[in-house]
Amino acid sequence: MSATDMNGDSDNPERQRGRPRRDQRGDVPETLIRALEQLLTQKPADALTLRDIAAVAGTSPEMVRYYFNGKEGLIGALLDESLVRVRDRLDRLAERVAIADSGHTQHIIACLSEIYLQERLAGTLFNSLFVHVRSARRQDHRAGRPDTIIAALHDLINSLKARGHYRACLDTNRTAIMMMSLTGCPVRLLETLDQQWIDEQRLADPQWAADVTAMVEAFCCA
């Protein structure tokens, strides 16, 4: 029997136990997150097992426990990645709107559409796991994902009112909800409506964003 076999450090993923080898540690967490992401396009989260995830990642269930303390921790890591991307997009949006002389609504609608389409998987996962849970669980920092978006919109709309681009009498809260609804709800409808009515290609079409922008500006602008 080889020293490798005696130490239980075989290259066979099914035999990996405990800590990974030092030379394996760098990409294992990322590989596990991407494996979960891939599987979530095929099955709901509650139908996935650690063995399913590990098989796609080419490792063992013990690695999920080692790095993420189980499936819930791995799901949390995926949602955290999404939340970082959302905040980064919103920060860049605020910078663009602050220096733009025109096209403000277009920038906002394009950013929101990008967030809801590109973070669709995380959004679906968030809704299934965090919306209908105990109120104590809602204190989890990920539960602030929708508030992150609407708070940024609220600030942008107020700044555009102050600069005279939007009507001074505009109800900021109502307008922020309207913008979220016009960009976010169609993405949710992808899960329920037949493709003859709506699909990702239609939502990614620049004309869709242009039409939504025109609707918002008819309401917001003097």
Secondary structure per residue as TSV (DSSP state, phi and psi in degrees):
chain	resnum	aa	ss	phi	psi
A	1	M	-	360.0	135.5
A	2	S	-	-76.8	163.5
A	3	A	H	-62.2	-34.6
A	4	T	H	-62.7	-45.2
A	5	D	H	-63.5	-38.5
A	6	M	H	-65.8	-34.4
A	7	N	H	-84.0	-7.1
A	8	G	T	69.6	25.1
A	9	D	-	-108.8	46.9
A	10	S	-	-69.4	154.6
A	11	D	S	-76.0	-8.9
A	12	N	-	-70.0	118.0
A	13	P	G	-56.9	-31.5
A	14	E	G	-70.5	-13.6
A	15	R	G	-108.6	1.9
A	16	Q	-	-70.4	133.4
A	17	R	-	-137.7	153.5
A	18	G	S	65.0	-140.8
A	19	R	S	-74.3	147.1
A	20	P	-	-75.3	160.6
A	21	R	-	-62.7	153.8
A	22	R	G	-57.0	-38.9
A	23	D	G	-76.9	-4.3
A	24	Q	G	-101.2	-11.2
A	25	R	T	-72.4	-27.7
A	26	G	T	-59.3	-45.4
A	27	D	T	-107.8	0.5
A	28	V	H	-62.9	-49.2
A	29	P	H	-58.4	-44.4
A	30	E	H	-62.8	-41.8
A	31	T	H	-63.7	-38.9
A	32	L	H	-66.9	-41.1
A	33	I	H	-63.6	-43.8
A	34	R	H	-66.7	-33.9
A	35	A	H	-65.1	-43.1
A	36	L	H	-61.3	-44.5
A	37	E	H	-58.0	-44.7
A	38	Q	H	-63.1	-44.7
A	39	L	H	-68.2	-31.2
A	40	L	H	-69.6	-14.8
A	41	T	T	-79.6	-9.1
A	42	Q	T	-114.2	-31.5
A	43	K	S	-140.7	154.6
A	44	P	-	-70.5	158.4
A	45	A	G	-57.9	-39.8
A	46	D	G	-71.4	-10.2
A	47	A	G	-93.7	-5.8
A	48	L	-	-92.0	143.7
A	49	T	-	-112.8	164.2
A	50	L	H	-60.0	-36.2
A	51	R	H	-64.2	-40.1
A	52	D	H	-58.4	-49.7
A	53	I	H	-64.3	-45.5
A	54	A	H	-63.9	-37.9
A	55	A	H	-62.1	-43.7
A	56	V	H	-67.7	-35.1
A	57	A	H	-79.3	-11.3
A	58	G	T	72.2	34.1
A	59	T	S	-139.1	-157.5
A	60	S	-	-117.5	159.0
A	61	P	H	-56.2	-29.5
A	62	E	H	-62.3	-28.6
A	63	M	H	-69.2	-33.2
A	64	V	H	-64.7	-42.5
A	65	R	H	-67.6	-39.5
A	66	Y	H	-65.0	-46.7
A	67	Y	H	-86.5	-32.9
A	68	F	H	-126.4	3.0
A	69	N	S	61.3	31.4
A	70	G	S	112.2	-177.2
A	71	K	H	-65.0	-39.6
A	72	E	H	-61.8	-39.8
A	73	G	H	-66.4	-36.7
A	74	L	H	-66.8	-42.8
A	75	I	H	-60.7	-42.2
A	76	G	H	-59.7	-38.5
A	77	A	H	-65.6	-39.0
A	78	L	H	-63.6	-43.5
A	79	L	H	-66.5	-36.5
A	80	D	H	-62.9	-41.8
A	81	E	H	-58.4	-44.9
A	82	S	H	-62.1	-43.4
A	83	L	H	-63.1	-37.5
A	84	V	H	-63.0	-43.5
A	85	R	H	-65.0	-41.2
A	86	V	H	-60.8	-47.6
A	87	R	H	-63.2	-37.9
A	88	D	H	-64.6	-42.7
A	89	R	H	-63.7	-41.2
A	90	L	H	-66.6	-37.6
A	91	D	H	-63.0	-44.1
A	92	R	H	-67.7	-34.6
A	93	L	H	-61.4	-46.7
A	94	A	H	-58.8	-38.6
A	95	E	H	-66.5	-41.5
A	96	R	H	-65.8	-45.6
A	97	V	H	-64.5	-36.1
A	98	A	H	-63.4	-31.1
A	99	I	H	-104.7	-7.9
A	100	A	-	-80.0	140.7
A	101	D	S	-88.6	-20.4
A	102	S	S	-155.3	175.5
A	103	G	-	72.8	19.9
A	104	H	H	-62.1	-47.1
A	105	T	H	-64.2	-38.2
A	106	Q	H	-59.8	-43.7
A	107	H	H	-60.7	-43.2
A	108	I	H	-65.3	-49.3
A	109	I	H	-64.3	-40.4
A	110	A	H	-62.2	-42.2
A	111	C	H	-66.1	-46.5
A	112	L	H	-62.3	-42.5
A	113	S	H	-61.7	-41.0
A	114	E	H	-62.5	-44.9
A	115	I	H	-60.8	-51.4
A	116	Y	H	-69.1	-32.8
A	117	L	H	-78.0	-48.0
A	118	Q	H	-76.1	-24.5
A	119	E	T	-105.4	26.3
A	120	R	H	-59.9	-43.5
A	121	L	H	-61.5	-48.1
A	122	A	H	-65.2	-35.5
A	123	G	H	-64.6	-43.8
A	124	T	H	-63.2	-42.3
A	125	L	H	-64.3	-43.9
A	126	F	H	-57.8	-48.4
A	127	N	H	-62.0	-38.6
A	128	S	H	-74.2	-27.9
A	129	L	H	-101.4	-32.0
A	130	F	H	-113.8	-14.7
A	131	V	T	-77.8	-42.6
A	132	H	T	-105.1	45.9
A	133	V	S	-114.1	173.4
A	134	R	-	-59.3	149.2
A	135	S	T	-59.0	-33.3
A	136	A	T	-63.2	-37.2
A	137	R	G	-68.1	-26.5
A	138	R	G	-68.2	-9.9
A	139	Q	G	-76.5	-12.2
A	140	D	S	-52.2	141.3
A	141	H	G	-62.4	-24.3
A	142	R	G	-71.3	-21.9
A	143	A	G	-67.2	-12.3
A	144	G	G	-85.4	6.1
A	145	R	H	-56.2	-52.2
A	146	P	H	-62.6	-38.3
A	147	D	H	-64.3	-31.7
A	148	T	H	-59.4	-43.9
A	149	I	H	-70.5	-49.0
A	150	I	H	-70.3	-31.7
A	151	A	H	-64.8	-40.1
A	152	A	H	-65.6	-41.4
A	153	L	H	-62.3	-43.6
A	154	H	H	-55.8	-47.0
A	155	D	H	-64.8	-41.8
A	156	L	H	-64.7	-43.5
A	157	I	H	-64.5	-41.7
A	158	N	H	-61.8	-39.8
A	159	S	H	-67.3	-36.9
A	160	L	H	-71.3	-32.5
A	161	K	H	-64.4	-45.4
A	162	A	H	-63.8	-30.9
A	163	R	T	-87.9	-2.6
A	164	G	T	85.3	7.5
A	165	H	S	-81.0	-30.3
A	166	Y	S	-114.5	156.4
A	167	R	-	-58.9	137.5
A	168	A	T	-65.2	-27.9
A	169	C	T	-87.0	4.6
A	170	L	-	-62.5	134.7
A	171	D	-	-79.3	108.9
A	172	T	H	-63.9	-44.2
A	173	N	H	-61.7	-47.1
A	174	R	H	-62.8	-40.5
A	175	T	H	-66.7	-40.4
A	176	A	H	-62.9	-42.4
A	177	I	H	-63.3	-41.0
A	178	M	H	-60.8	-45.4
A	179	M	H	-63.0	-42.5
A	180	M	H	-62.3	-42.2
A	181	S	H	-65.9	-43.7
A	182	L	H	-68.2	-24.5
A	183	T	H	-103.2	-33.9
A	184	G	H	-87.6	-40.8
A	185	C	H	-62.4	-40.2
A	186	P	H	-59.4	-32.6
A	187	V	H	-67.4	-38.9
A	188	R	H	-65.1	-32.9
A	189	L	H	-67.6	-17.9
A	190	L	T	-58.9	-28.0
A	191	E	T	-80.3	-17.7
A	192	T	T	-119.4	-29.1
A	193	L	S	-96.4	149.7
A	194	D	-	-64.3	152.5
A	195	Q	T	-65.1	-16.4
A	196	Q	T	-64.3	-22.4
A	197	W	T	-95.3	-40.6
A	198	I	-	-158.6	143.2
A	199	D	-	-152.3	172.7
A	200	E	H	-63.9	-34.4
A	201	Q	H	-62.1	-41.5
A	202	R	H	-63.7	-44.2
A	203	L	H	-68.4	-27.6
A	204	A	H	-85.8	-7.7
A	205	D	S	-67.1	128.4
A	206	P	H	-55.0	-28.6
A	207	Q	H	-65.9	-33.9
A	208	W	H	-60.4	-49.7
A	209	A	H	-62.1	-37.5
A	210	A	H	-64.9	-40.9
A	211	D	H	-65.7	-42.9
A	212	V	H	-64.7	-41.5
A	213	T	H	-59.7	-43.7
A	214	A	H	-63.1	-38.9
A	215	M	H	-64.2	-44.5
A	216	V	H	-66.4	-42.8
A	217	E	H	-68.0	-32.1
A	218	A	H	-62.0	-28.3
A	219	F	H	-88.6	-36.9
A	220	C	H	-89.2	-34.9
A	221	C	-	-89.8	149.0
A	222	A	-	-68.3	360.0
